[in-house]
Structure formats: C-alpha cells, structure tokens
C-alpha cells in the first residue's frame, strides 16, 4: 500500500458539515501556537496544486546529464514481490514495470501490453508491445510474464495478487491469457502495482539472491551502484521501449536522513530534486530563488494507529475517546499550512468509489471524549507511549498536539521518536501502543487500501493494529466482486462508517504530495501514489 502527474487537480468536494462543532480555540496551547505560524505561511504557499519543472510546450527535452534526488530513507531491497515501503517501492518501479499501469490522473492505462477483457469479466488477454526487450537486450516473451506473475503468487508478499486467478498461460507469440475463477473488479488496478513487474524467466539463469542484487527489467533505469545503507545510482536503460526515454543518463538517489537537510541541500544546489518537502517549508520553497515546489493530490491518509492488542486500545471506548479529543481540523491547519485536506474518512477522495463525503466521523468534543472514556475500563485515564519516526518535523508537531490534547481527558502520553528503520521494525513486530504513520494506496481502486487496513488475515493484520470486524470482512469480499457503481460505493461507505465508529485508526488529513526541484529540472511528473516518473525528466542548460 505504499507504498503521476504535473497537472492532477484536487477535485472540488462538497464541504463536510460538522454540526455543533466546538471552536478550534479549544485545541491545546501548543497547537494554537503552531497554528498562528501556519496561517502566516499559508498566505505565502498558496492553495492550488502545482507541479515542479513544468516546461513550455515549445521547449524540446534535452538528453543527458545526471539528476541527484534527495530521499530520507535508503533503498534496502529490490525484490519487487517482497517489498512495500516507499523507500524500496519507488526504486523498484524504475527497474520493473507491469502489464498495465496508471497515469497522472489515476486512470488505468496499457503499459507493457494492450489488453482485452471478456464481457463476463473472467478472461483477460494481454498482447505484449512489439519489440519489447529487457534492459539486457533480450526479448520479453510471454513465458517471462507467466513466470513473473506465478512467482508473485507463490511468494505472496505484502502486496499479493489477491485476484482469484485460475490460470496464467502463454497463448501466443506475444500473448498472455489470464483467466479468473470469478469476477474480481479490482483486477486491473491490482495488476498495475509495481509488485507485478515483469522480469526474465528463471531469473535469467541466476539465483534469486544474485538476480535482485543486479536486477534486469523493462523499466527506464538500470542499477549501476548500490549501498543499502546509503545511495543508489541508476543509469539509463538503453533498451527502453519508450523511444528517446529516459532523457537522463543517470539518476542518483541520495540519502539525506532529515527533511530539513533535504531542503537546505536543494536550496544550495547540492541536490536537483527532493522527495519530501515539510509542509511548514512549502511556501519558502515555492518562493525561493532557483527552487520550484511540486504540490499534487495523492492517495495517502495521515493517521493515528492503535495497537488493539494493548489492553487500553482493545477497549473501543478508549479509542473513541481519543478520536473525540483530537481536533483534526485544528491539527490539519496547524501542521499542514494549507497543503492538506481534513480527513473525515479513511479513503482519500481521489480513490474510485471512495464514498468519502458520506461518512460521519467522531467530531472534536472534549466533554464527549471524557464521557466516552468514563464508559471504558480506564475512566481515570492511563499512561501510554506514542511512537513515530524521527526526522519528520510535521509528525513531531502532531505528536505534541496529541500529547496535550489527551492530557485534557486524563491520558498521559510519552512521545518516543526512533530512526525510521527501527520505527518500522517496532511496528512490524506490533511493539508499540499507538503510532503516527500514513496509509498509502498503490492503485486507484479502494480494495487495496481497505484490505491493507482492515483485513485481519492479510499481510499487515489490519495495518499492524490487529483490528477485526466480521461485517467489515464480509463487505470487503463483496466489494471485490461488485461492479463499479452505486452498489459498490455503498459497500465502501458502510465499511468506512464502521471504521469511523470503531476507530482502529484515526484519519487526520489527506496530505498533498510535496516535492521540489531546482528550476532547471523539467517534466517532473508525480503519480498519485507519490512516485516520480523519472523517464520524463530532463534538465535544461546541461546537468551534472
């Protein structure tokens, strides 16, 4: 679930009315102080979506050069079937590509193959592009596709092929036929994930371990050098199927572990682009000399997650009390500086069939929070630890607001910040009380996001919360077989309303994808999942 566009516009949405709202002034004093700063900066940052490096239509892309891209986490593994976090996923998708993909607007598009589906939705025939080759120069054959997808089914992994696939067969010189046992509405959306990339049959004759140290795919770039604790350098794939692309000779993922340092190095010209701009600095980047802000809508939701194995958070009244005690509107204003939208539901409004604006959340009400806590086994409060990754200034601010807000209802919060790798180890092991993190869809269909966050039997056990609800599980299954339309939208409305009522996690806001480049970088296109299409990027006036 992680883990495209220079012109994706945020859709106009009907405001979600919150009757009897408490005034935002009730938020804790720490939030109020940050909010004042936020309002000042928002005027600088502007409120519309924008994209970095947009070149005039008359300009011709220039080939050559190296682009250095700053990121806060290193690439640690390139096995596309085994990975999910953005640090790895958005390197993997530069090497491997799937049969179908999605564009800057989140629409499913043919990629390595054209396709036709039968009227009953059970048979899909994929015809590979003529002349398609791997980065090694070897021709891509149907047998490679069959091997790649069957290996993914065998491995499973964090983004498994959940579709009820009956068979995958090479049915022609360039043709692969996939047959389903039953209709599965999110099939193409699921297939568009980076985890379904195509690689050579039998790993090209080497072991799996050797292959993923020096992988071969159809993507625009090839690994040149790689330090799993540092930088990764790509060079252009000379055999890429999109003629003339990529424009860059090389692309370097530079590890800079702190988001503030990212911005400083971009401003100093030490980096050509950065993967993350703190919302507090968006206006400064946008107005800075030589830098361009990229702000685009995405498929992620910033959230508070509860470990329901902890006795306090196993109690639904405790979770509801926490939700009622947090002023999400105030948090959003205070920490996103006009770059995000308050979340009233789990699914971002950019996801198909999201039913986002029909969900009624638990609104900010401190007295109601105290009353809800009084119904729990902990009416007098308790002590708990909030886990988050270090180096993220926005989440550090959110943590302080959560701490002060919950103190008002008798919950004592200790904040624990850890290096991102250790942070992931902790919550992967369910070794946390509650945490700040985000959910990220990898495709435009709601099934993936909902499954990852609400399936107790899935890879993540409901995003490492261990939340389970039989009705939600039943509805998830219905959503997979129900055709797109009103009936399917109603399924996801009911799922989200149940999640809003039982609160295994609290959606806070829908953040924009905030990235930035130097002003000589063009074609910087960010997909809704947060990945950058570097095949389209070029640098004017020469590059490093």
TIFI-810476 format. One line per 10 residues: their letters; for each residue x, y, z of C-alpha. Coordinates in steps of 0.05 Angstrom, whole numbers. Layout:
a) X:Y:Z; ...
//
This chain:
xxxxxxxxxx) 0:0:0; 55:45:-7; 78:47:-16; 38:216:-231; 26:279:-253; 44:350:-263; -28:372:-273; -72:329:-228; -124:376:-198; -154:365:-130
xxxxxxxxxx) -228:352:-143; -279:402:-116; -313:369:-57; -377:386:-21; -356:412:48; -370:361:103; -414:397:153; -399:386:226; -459:408:269; -446:431:340
xxxxxxxxxx) -372:435:329; -330:461:387; -289:522:367; -218:508:345; -194:552:401; -205:493:447; -144:458:419; -84:453:464; -39:514:471; 18:481:433
xxxxxxxxxx) -27:472:373; -51:543:377; 20:570:374; 36:528:313; -30:548:281; -11:621:284; 53:606:246; 14:563:197; -34:618:179; 23:666:165
xxxxxxxxxx) 58:616:119; -5:594:83; -11:662:51; 58:650:20; 47:578:0; -17:587:-39; -73:537:-42; -74:508:-112; -39:446:-138; 24:458:-176
xxxxxxxxxx) 80:417:-207; 154:428:-210; 194:440:-272; 136:449:-320; 167:467:-386; 134:507:-441; 104:466:-496; 153:495:-546; 214:471:-507; 247:408:-532
xxxxxxxxxx) 272:359:-479; 348:355:-473; 381:287:-465; 439:274:-419; 465:290:-351; 455:264:-280; 400:283:-232; 411:276:-157; 347:262:-119; 348:270:-43
xxxxxxxxxx) 308:219:-2; 303:208:73; 309:132:72; 357:86:36; 338:31:-13; 348:-34:24; 317:-87:-20; 297:-92:-94; 255:-156:-92; 191:-128:-121
xxxxxxxxxx) 148:-184:-93; 173:-176:-22; 173:-101:-11; 121:-48:5; 152:14:37; 163:75:-6; 239:76:2; 242:10:-36; 179:12:-79; 196:76:-114
xxxxxxxxxx) 264:49:-134; 236:-18:-155; 186:16:-203; 244:48:-241; 271:-22:-257; 209:-66:-265; 144:-50:-300; 75:-84:-301; 30:-102:-359; -16:-44:-342
xxxxxxxxxx) -4:19:-301; -39:83:-282; -29:154:-307; -23:221:-273; -98:223:-263; -101:153:-233; -132:121:-295; -112:50:-313; -73:50:-378; -38:-4:-421
xxxxxxxxxx) 36:-6:-406; 77:-66:-427; 16:-95:-462; -51:-77:-493; -109:-117:-465; -180:-141:-477; -229:-167:-425; -287:-214:-437; -358:-190:-425; -364:-234:-362
xxxxxxxxxx) -300:-204:-333; -267:-273:-327; -217:-273:-384; -163:-221:-398; -118:-226:-460; -54:-185:-458; -14:-172:-521; 58:-150:-508; 85:-89:-544; 122:-107:-608
xxxxxxxxxx) 197:-108:-599; 194:-104:-523; 261:-121:-491; 293:-125:-422; 350:-79:-402; 396:-137:-421; 372:-131:-493; 337:-199:-490; 266:-201:-518; 208:-203:-469
xxxxxxxxxx) 168:-266:-482; 101:-289:-455; 138:-342:-414; 172:-285:-376; 105:-255:-357; 78:-322:-335; 140:-336:-292; 138:-266:-261; 65:-269:-241; 68:-341:-217
xxxxxxxxxx) 128:-325:-175; 89:-267:-143; 30:-313:-129; 78:-364:-98; 114:-312:-55; 51:-274:-36; 86:-216:-1; 58:-151:26; 22:-134:-39; -2:-203:-63
xxxxxxxxxx) -42:-217:-125; -108:-229:-89; -149:-239:-152; -179:-309:-158; -134:-329:-216; -149:-397:-246; -93:-396:-297; -39:-354:-330; -17:-382:-397; 25:-361:-456
xxxxxxxxxx) -28:-363:-511; 11:-335:-570; 78:-307:-592; 64:-242:-556; 1:-261:-518; -14:-279:-446; -84:-300:-424; -105:-295:-351; -169:-330:-330; -205:-315:-265
xxxxxxxxxx) -250:-364:-227; -299:-308:-212; -307:-234:-227; -257:-190:-190; -270:-116:-200; -202:-90:-176; -162:-139:-220; -131:-88:-268; -120:-39:-212; -84:-93:-172
xxxxxxxxxx) -44:-115:-233; -19:-43:-241; 22:-47:-177; 98:-44:-181; 97:-113:-147; 72:-144:-212; 131:-121:-254; 159:-168:-307; 228:-200:-303; 263:-256:-341
xxxxxxxxxx) 240:-328:-334; 281:-367:-283; 314:-301:-263; 356:-303:-327; 393:-365:-304; 420:-338:-237; 397:-348:-166; 343:-303:-136; 394:-272:-90; 441:-256:-147
xxxxxxxxxx) 385:-230:-191; 358:-179:-141; 429:-153:-128; 434:-135:-202; 362:-138:-228; 340:-139:-301; 273:-109:-320; 239:-67:-373; 240:-1:-334; 274:64:-356
xxxxxxxxxx) 334:54:-310; 385:1:-290; 422:-4:-224; 495:19:-231; 517:20:-158; 480:9:-93; 495:17:-20; 436:-10:21; 456:39:77; 467:98:31
xxxxxxxxxx) 459:118:-42; 434:82:-103; 457:103:-173; 418:85:-236; 439:91:-309; 391:96:-367; 364:32:-398; 390:35:-469; 336:-15:-490; 276:22:-460
xxxxxxxxxx) 212:13:-501; 193:87:-499; 235:116:-555; 282:171:-534; 269:160:-460; 294:166:-407; 326:233:-422; 375:229:-364; 440:190:-370; 438:174:-296
xxxxxxxxxx) 395:183:-234; 423:182:-163; 381:170:-101; 420:209:-47; 406:191:25; 393:252:69; 362:227:134; 329:293:155; 275:330:116; 302:399:136
xxxxxxxxxx) 371:380:109; 337:359:44; 310:428:33; 375:462:52; 415:420:3; 364:434:-52; 368:509:-39; 444:505:-41; 443:469:-108; 473:406:-78
xxxxxxxxxx) 411:367:-99; 370:373:-162; 305:349:-131; 279:324:-65; 227:271:-47; 196:307:12; 183:379:30; 158:392:101; 91:428:96; 118:483:140
xxxxxxxxxx) 171:498:88; 127:493:26; 117:568:19; 191:581:28; 209:530:-26; 156:558:-73; 181:629:-64; 255:612:-62; 303:632:-117; 321:573:-160
xxxxxxxxxx) 272:523:-129; 203:500:-152; 150:467:-108; 111:407:-133; 44:401:-97; -3:348:-123; -62:308:-97; -48:236:-75; -74:171:-48; -49:175:24
xxxxxxxxxx) -81:188:91; -43:212:153; -68:174:213; -62:155:286; -58:79:291; -77:38:353; -47:-29:372; -111:-63:392; -71:-118:426; -54:-68:480
xxxxxxxxxx) -107:-74:535; -124:0:535; -134:4:460; -171:-62:457; -227:-21:490; -268:13:436; -290:67:485; -217:87:496; -205:92:421; -269:133:412
xxxxxxxxxx) -249:179:469; -182:193:436; -216:208:370; -265:256:403; -207:291:440; -169:307:376; -187:368:336; -169:342:267; -187:408:234; -141:445:282
xxxxxxxxxx) -86:394:272; -91:399:197; -88:475:198; -32:476:249; 14:426:215; 0:425:140; 0:500:126; -56:498:75; -27:439:37; -75:384:61
xxxxxxxxxx) -149:369:68; -181:348:134; -199:273:133; -269:255:153; -260:184:128; -204:134:113; -203:135:37; -175:195:1; -227:229:-44; -183:214:-105
xxxxxxxxxx) -196:139:-98; -251:109:-142; -316:94:-105; -288:125:-41; -356:149:-15; -312:197:23; -361:254:36; -417:209:62; -381:185:125; -397:216:193
xxxxxxxxxx) -335:219:237; -329:228:312; -323:304:316; -279:342:364; -315:347:432; -274:344:496; -334:334:541; -359:277:497; -288:248:500; -289:248:576
xxxxxxxxxx) -357:216:576; -334:162:527; -272:147:569; -318:141:630; -352:82:595; -286:46:588; -246:3:636; -200:63:646; -246:120:668; -190:154:706
xxxxxxxxxx) -141:152:648; -75:116:639; -4:125:613; 15:106:542; 72:115:491; 63:147:422; 112:121:371; 137:159:310; 196:163:263; 249:216:278
xxxxxxxxxx) 269:267:225; 196:284:208; 182:354:234; 108:351:217; 95:287:256; 135:314:314; 86:373:316; 26:327:311; 54:285:368; 58:346:413
xxxxxxxxxx) -14:365:397; -37:294:411; 1:294:477; -30:359:501; -100:342:475; -103:275:510; -77:305:575; -144:342:578; -180:276:587; -130:243:634
xxxxxxxxxx) -88:204:585; -13:214:597; 25:207:531; 100:196:527; 129:210:457; 181:162:430; 218:181:366; 261:128:332; 303:123:269; 257:104:212
xxxxxxxxxx) 287:35:204; 279:19:278; 209:51:278; 188:3:223; 218:-56:259; 178:-38:321; 110:-32:290; 122:-92:243; 132:-131:308; 69:-100:340
xxxxxxxxxx) 116:-70:392; 80:-4:403; 20:26:439; -3:75:386; 34:110:330; 34:164:276; 40:138:205; 6:143:138; -33:95:94; -16:97:21
xxxxxxxxxx) -55:65:-36; -15:35:-93; -73:36:-142; -137:76:-155; -186:22:-131; -209:24:-58; -199:-51:-47; -124:-48:-36; -127:8:15; -185:-23:53
xxxxxxxxxx) -156:-93:51; -89:-70:78; -121:-31:135; -180:-75:154; -165:-148:136; -145:-185:200; -118:-243:159; -78:-201:110; -4:-188:108; -7:-128:155
xxxxxxxxxx) -63:-154:201; -103:-90:190; -42:-46:185; -9:-76:246; -69:-58:290; -99:-129:295; -168:-98:286; -222:-147:264; -296:-139:248; -335:-195:215
xxxxxxxxxx) -382:-148:179; -325:-107:150; -291:-172:127; -356:-194:93; -364:-126:59; -292:-127:34; -306:-192:-2; -370:-163:-32; -332:-102:-56; -284:-145:-96
xxxxxxxxxx) -339:-177:-138; -388:-120:-143; -382:-80:-208; -365:-6:-203; -426:37:-189; -474:57:-134; -478:-12:-101; -402:-16:-95; -398:55:-69; -448:38:-15
xxxxxxxxxx) -405:-21:6; -345:24:18; -388:76:53; -411:24:103; -341:-3:114; -314:67:126; -371:86:172; -357:24:214; -284:42:217; -302:113:237
xxxxxxxxxx) -346:87:293; -298:34:320; -235:74:308; -177:24:298; -143:86:270; -160:160:265; -154:192:196; -126:262:207; -116:291:138; -103:277:65
xxxxxxxxxx) -34:305:51; -12:331:-16; 49:301:-48; 101:355:-33; 166:350:-71; 212:402:-102; 264:412:-156; 314:463:-179; 284:508:-233; 325:476:-289
xxxxxxxxxx) 290:409:-279; 232:395:-326; 180:341:-336; 178:324:-261; 114:284:-260; 88:256:-194; 39:198:-194; -18:197:-143; 19:143:-103; 77:191:-94
xxxxxxxxxx) 125:160:-143; 161:204:-195; 162:186:-269; 236:200:-279; 233:174:-351; 202:241:-369; 251:285:-330; 304:327:-365; 350:384:-345; 358:448:-385
xxxx) 426:480:-394; 463:416:-382; 466:375:-318; 518:349:-270
//
